[in-house]
Amino acid sequence: IIPCHRIIRDDGTIGGFSMGVNIKERLLALEGVKLSKQKAGSSKR
């Protein structure tokens, strides 16, 4: 089982989260994930 906050889009953006993108970013940061400077949830498509 993979916690939903760990799911990212195939283009590398973090996408949405039911509790808000800011919470998702914080959870990932607490787990040691380094996020790029690209805007959260943005898409290159």
Secondary structure, DSSP 8 states (H G I E B T S, - for coil): ---GGG---TTS-----TT-HHHHHHHHHHTT----SS-TT----
